[in-house]
Amino acid sequence: MNDDMKRTAPNKDRPNDKPGYAARAAASKILAAVVDRKTPLDGMIDTEHGNPAYRALGPADRALTRALVLTTLRHKPMIDQAIASLLDRPLPGGARALSHVLAIAAAQILYLDVPDHSAVDIAVEQANADPRNKRFSGLVNAVLRGMTRRKAKILDELESVSPIPDWFAERLTAVYGADTAHAIGRAQLQPPTIDISVKSDPEGWAARLGGTVLFSTGTIRLDAPSGAVSDMDGFAEGEWWVQDAAAAIPATLFGDLTGQRVIDLCAAPGGKTAQLVMQGGQVTALERSKSRLRRLEQNLARLQLSAETIAADMMEYQPEVPFDAALLDAPCSSTGTARRHPDVFWTKDFSDIEKLAEVQYAMARRALDLVRPGGIVIFSNCSLDPLEGETVVERLLADGAPAERAAFPAGRPDTLAPFFDANGAIRTTPAAQLDGKTGLDGFYAVALRRTDG
Ligand SMILES: C[S@@+](CC[C@H](N)C(=O)[O-])C[C@H]1O[C@@H](n2cnc3c(N)ncnc32)[C@H](O)[C@@H]1O
């Protein structure tokens, strides 16, 4: 039996076989893993290695589960407030599983185009099917029916609620000011576009794929993509790869790399490696995770681009000859990508940012050892917190690392000018516009020149 048939042959006598039940049950489990156990979402919705409840679903139910979890996480503070406003008293501390069933149902009622009665009925059945929650099935019914009746008023009340957690909202306000912090929060609610980088002919591919070209990076933006990315024109032929416009900025800042030996130090899945090859570099892609390096190799093979690949920890790797240039796209809190990965706000906290900042500091120092004197290191990451960007560089320079800030090569589009800070580094946030378009990840990128030797 194939996946589609499993989805279309329910046994109506068993509520758990009702259409849509399994998708909601999987969504509630996955939400619990994100919120209670801080498990990143991506791994759980992987078709090969993901959560078993997700893998057991057919393609249509998998898409529904993803939509349910993403929508719930994107609106989590609103949903929590809406549920709390309908309860006489808070749910008992042990009722975590129940709270996730309620949240998934509330996301459908408030934010998704799902008939209210299906959302309510299936949530009641989920409660009945779990011995821990059976006694609450009446409460689930009452809360969710109340929500459907008062939907318009509740949505109105939720207008002023920030979609990001307090710890991060406070941090953003302290760093960027209240208006930008608010705009970053609102940007989080917009469905993300698909941005792609092309090997050549952006205008031609934009016309073929129904997108528009963002002049600043040559990115093609698909505002209303339909179907799987891998089925789109040019994907199998290796003409393009998916890459947010902001993520495309750091590598382009090297300019022409013809004749230069370049190392991409945290390379997988390889979007920036592909750019470095396209910019003419003789590229070595280094990555600590063997499985992620395999993915990078597959991506490069599809794109018919060649680079040397090495599975190694950059902190231990010793090249025979130092490189002319290095890209350090360091692991980070990924808070700049929360539009597409809304789980980051619920799986991370400020202590993670502090720990990652230490790792990045050590990595940036190491990256300087791997280039020749006079060589350039571009340090970048997709965190919105300056502790993982601006402060790392300030610390390096204050501590006497053999480095100075370097200018990016001339010739970049003027439209990138608003993203340069006073020190000549790039800072983007989801509150900004690129080429007049909203929808951009948060990124930081700086160029450093090795000064000793
Ligand atoms: C932000 S991702 C890189 C994204 C990549 N540059 C791109 O554009 O596709 C960070 C990567 O660094 C890798 N990484 C983390 N620590 C590392 C280390 N010490 N040495 C090498 N790679 C490392 C992670 O496994 C992860 O794949």
The ligand as a Tripos MOL2 file, in Angstrom:
@<TRIPOS>MOLECULE
LIG
   27    29     1     0     0
SMALL
NO_CHARGES

@<TRIPOS>ATOM
      1 C1         25.2140   27.7360    9.3890 C.3       1 LIG1
      2 S1         25.6480   26.1600    8.8500 S.3       1 LIG1
      3 C2         26.5120   26.5240    7.3660 C.3       1 LIG1
      4 C3         25.6360   26.8110    6.1710 C.3       1 LIG1
      5 C4         26.4510   26.8300    4.8980 C.3       1 LIG1
      6 N1         27.5440   27.7780    4.9550 N.3       1 LIG1
      7 C5         25.6040   27.1650    3.6620 C.2       1 LIG1
      8 O1         25.5870   28.3000    3.2300 O.co2     1 LIG1
      9 O2         24.9780   26.2520    3.1280 O.co2     1 LIG1
     10 C6         26.9550   25.7660    9.9280 C.3       1 LIG1
     11 C7         27.6470   24.4430    9.6040 C.3       1 LIG1
     12 O3         28.8400   24.3790   10.3750 O.3       1 LIG1
     13 C8         29.0880   23.0530   10.7150 C.3       1 LIG1
     14 N2         30.0600   23.0710   11.8450 N.ar      1 LIG1
     15 C9         29.8170   23.3660   13.1390 C.ar      1 LIG1
     16 N3         30.9590   23.3220   13.8560 N.ar      1 LIG1
     17 C10        31.9410   22.9920   12.9810 C.ar      1 LIG1
     18 C11        33.3470   22.7900   13.1290 C.ar      1 LIG1
     19 N4         33.9550   22.9230   14.3180 N.pl3     1 LIG1
     20 N5         34.0640   22.4640   12.0310 N.ar      1 LIG1
     21 C12        33.4500   22.3380   10.8230 C.ar      1 LIG1
     22 N6         32.1240   22.4970   10.6280 N.ar      1 LIG1
     23 C13        31.3840   22.8340   11.7030 C.ar      1 LIG1
     24 C14        27.7230   22.5320   11.0610 C.3       1 LIG1
     25 O4         27.6700   21.1200   11.0040 O.3       1 LIG1
     26 C15        26.8690   23.2030    9.9730 C.3       1 LIG1
     27 O5         26.7480   22.3760    8.8490 O.3       1 LIG1
@<TRIPOS>BOND
     1     1     2 1
     2     2     3 1
     3     2    10 1
     4     3     4 1
     5     4     5 1
     6     5     6 1
     7     5     7 1
     8     7     8 2
     9     7     9 1
    10    10    11 1
    11    11    12 1
    12    11    26 1
    13    12    13 1
    14    13    14 1
    15    13    24 1
    16    14    15 ar
    17    14    23 ar
    18    15    16 ar
    19    16    17 ar
    20    17    18 ar
    21    17    23 ar
    22    18    19 1
    23    18    20 ar
    24    20    21 ar
    25    21    22 ar
    26    22    23 ar
    27    24    25 1
    28    24    26 1
    29    26    27 1
@<TRIPOS>SUBSTRUCTURE
     1 LIG1         1 GROUP 0 **** ****
